[in-house]
Amino acid sequence: MKALIIEDEEKTVGYLRKGLTENGFVVDAERDGAAGLSRARSGEYDVLVVDVMLPHLDGYGIVTALRREGIETPILFLTARDDVADRVHGLELGADDYLVKPFAFSELLARVRSILRRAPNRTGDRLHIADLEIDIATRKIVRDGKPIDLTTKEFLLLSLLARRAGEPLSRTVIAERVWGMNFDPGTNVVDVHVRRLRMKVDEPFHRKLIHTVRGVGYLLEDRE
């Protein structure tokens, strides 16, 4: 596997290079957004680890340019911005996942491995699971030819489940990724939103895609 790190902090680059190399990756790195984009355009990388804040061209500009050119290399954003609007924006542009700084390398490695093995058939800015189609750029959701109207949080929840289709996600992960908060076992915010999402995405249709994994959380998967 070959990874490209686009990150301007020297210590972070060294940390990531060492960890990824020890786990079998061939690693290149660029500390400038424009130079990183030039390398990423080669299409020779299996995954890109991209900081959002970069000199000359930020991470948003990089992913926008790559997706516009039809380059679908998986992208993991690194960001200090722990705001839902920023995370939604990154996903809309075509990023596959994001990780908020500071982070543990073990989590970054798990995220990288996850986006490399994901099940969805992605074409451009669309995700397809069975008869469900998610257009990331326009936030349009269609199932069996019928449009589905979702709130911003519901869209972020569904896109998270779809990007990691077939992988059980814990309530902790979902709360962190969708709401940017540490999961409180006493709250049912995740369960409430999953229930609302099911009412719109699953209940009107014979084939169920959102499944409960007892003792873990939820996953999106076509089991038929």
C-alpha positions in Angstrom: 0.0 0.0 0.0 1.2 3.5 -0.8 0.2 6.6 1.2 0.7 10.3 0.6 0.8 12.6 3.7 0.0 16.2 3.0 0.7 18.0 6.3 2.8 21.1 7.1 3.7 20.2 10.7 7.1 18.5 10.6 6.6 16.5 13.8 3.2 15.3 12.6 4.7 14.2 9.3 7.5 12.3 11.1 5.0 10.7 13.5 2.7 9.5 10.7 5.5 8.4 8.4 7.0 6.3 11.1 3.7 4.7 12.1 2.5 4.0 8.6 5.9 2.6 7.5 6.0 0.2 10.4 2.5 -1.0 9.3 3.6 -1.9 5.8 2.9 1.4 3.9 5.3 3.0 1.5 5.0 6.7 2.5 5.6 10.0 0.6 5.0 13.4 2.1 4.5 17.0 1.1 4.2 20.0 3.4 2.6 22.3 0.9 -0.9 22.0 -0.4 -0.1 22.8 -4.0 2.8 20.4 -4.1 0.6 17.8 -2.4 -2.1 18.2 -5.1 0.5 17.8 -7.8 1.7 14.5 -6.3 -1.8 13.2 -5.6 -2.8 13.8 -9.3 -0.4 11.0 -10.2 -3.0 8.5 -9.1 -0.3 6.2 -7.7 -1.5 6.3 -4.1 -3.9 4.0 -2.3 -4.8 6.7 0.4 -4.2 10.3 1.1 -3.9 11.7 4.6 -4.5 15.5 4.2 -4.4 18.3 6.8 -7.2 20.8 6.2 -5.0 23.9 7.0 -2.1 24.0 4.6 0.0 26.7 2.9 -0.9 27.8 -0.6 -3.8 25.4 -1.0 -5.9 24.0 1.9 -7.3 20.5 2.2 -10.7 21.5 0.9 -9.1 22.8 -2.3 -7.1 19.6 -2.7 -10.2 17.3 -2.5 -12.3 19.6 -4.7 -9.6 19.5 -7.4 -9.1 15.8 -7.3 -12.8 14.9 -7.3 -13.5 17.3 -10.1 -10.8 15.6 -12.2 -12.3 12.2 -11.4 -9.5 11.0 -9.1 -11.2 8.9 -6.4 -8.2 8.1 -4.2 -9.6 7.7 -0.6 -8.9 10.8 1.5 -8.7 11.0 5.3 -8.8 14.6 6.6 -6.8 15.7 9.6 -8.4 18.8 11.2 -8.3 20.9 14.3 -11.8 22.1 13.5 -14.2 20.1 15.6 -17.4 21.6 14.2 -20.2 19.8 12.5 -20.5 22.3 9.7 -16.8 21.8 8.8 -17.1 18.0 8.9 -20.2 18.1 6.7 -18.4 20.4 4.3 -15.5 18.0 4.0 -17.8 15.1 3.3 -19.7 17.1 0.7 -16.6 17.9 -1.1 -15.6 14.2 -1.3 -13.5 13.3 1.7 -14.0 9.8 2.9 -13.3 10.3 6.6 -11.8 12.8 9.1 -9.9 12.8 12.3 -9.7 15.6 14.8 -6.4 16.6 16.2 -4.9 15.5 18.6 -5.4 11.8 17.8 -3.9 8.5 18.7 -2.0 6.8 15.8 -3.9 3.5 16.4 -7.1 5.4 15.6 -5.7 6.9 12.5 -4.5 3.5 11.3 -7.9 2.0 12.0 -9.5 4.8 9.9 -7.1 4.3 7.1 -7.7 0.6 7.0 -11.4 1.1 7.1 -11.6 3.4 4.1 -9.4 1.0 2.2 -11.8 -1.9 2.7 -15.1 -0.2 2.4 -17.9 -1.9 0.6 -19.8 0.9 -1.2 -19.6 1.2 -4.9 -18.6 4.9 -5.3 -19.0 6.7 -8.6 -17.9 10.3 -8.5 -19.6 11.9 -5.5 -22.2 9.2 -5.2 -22.5 6.2 -2.8 -24.6 3.2 -3.8 -25.9 0.6 -1.3 -28.5 -1.7 -2.9 -31.2 0.6 -4.2 -30.1 3.5 -2.0 -28.2 6.3 -3.7 -26.5 9.2 -1.8 -25.2 12.2 -3.7 -22.7 13.7 -1.4 -22.3 17.0 -3.3 -26.0 17.9 -3.5 -27.2 16.0 -0.4 -29.8 14.3 -2.5 -31.0 10.9 -1.2 -32.9 8.5 -3.5 -34.1 5.0 -2.7 -35.8 2.9 -5.3 -36.2 6.0 -7.4 -38.0 7.9 -4.6 -36.4 11.1 -3.1 -35.9 11.1 0.6 -35.7 14.4 2.6 -33.2 14.4 5.5 -32.1 16.9 8.1 -28.4 17.9 8.2 -27.7 15.5 11.1 -29.6 12.7 9.5 -27.7 13.2 6.3 -24.3 13.2 8.1 -25.4 10.1 10.0 -26.4 8.2 6.8 -23.3 9.3 4.9 -21.1 8.1 7.8 -22.9 4.7 7.8 -22.7 4.4 4.0 -19.0 5.3 3.8 -18.3 2.6 6.3 -20.9 0.2 5.0 -20.6 -3.3 6.4 -18.7 -2.1 9.5 -20.5 -1.9 12.8 -20.1 1.6 14.3 -20.5 2.1 18.1 -22.7 4.8 19.6 -19.4 6.4 20.8 -18.0 6.7 17.3 -21.3 7.9 15.8 -21.7 10.6 18.5 -18.2 11.8 18.1 -18.4 11.9 14.3 -21.9 13.3 13.9 -22.2 15.5 16.9 -18.6 16.2 17.8 -19.2 15.1 21.4 -18.0 12.5 23.8 -20.7 9.8 24.1 -22.7 10.0 27.3 -24.2 6.5 28.1 -27.1 8.3 29.7 -28.2 10.0 26.5 -30.2 8.4 23.7 -29.5 11.0 21.0 -27.9 8.4 18.7 -30.7 5.9 19.0 -33.3 8.6 18.5 -31.7 9.8 15.2 -31.1 6.2 14.0 -34.8 5.6 14.6 -35.8 8.7 12.7 -33.4 7.7 9.9 -34.9 4.2 9.7 -38.4 5.7 9.4 -37.4 7.6 6.3 -34.8 5.2 4.7 -36.0 1.7 5.7 -39.6 1.5 6.8 -41.2 2.4 3.5 -39.2 -0.3 1.7 -39.1 -4.1 1.9 -35.3 -4.4 2.0 -33.9 -3.2 5.3 -30.4 -1.6 5.2 -29.9 -0.2 8.7 -29.2 -2.9 11.2 -28.6 -3.0 15.0 -25.5 -4.9 16.2 -26.3 -6.0 19.7 -23.8 -4.7 22.2 -22.0 -2.6 19.6 -24.1 -0.1 17.7 -25.3 0.1 14.1 -24.3 -0.6 10.5 -25.6 -0.1 7.0 -25.5 -3.2 4.9 -27.4 -5.0 2.2 -28.1 -8.5 3.6 -30.3 -9.7 0.7 
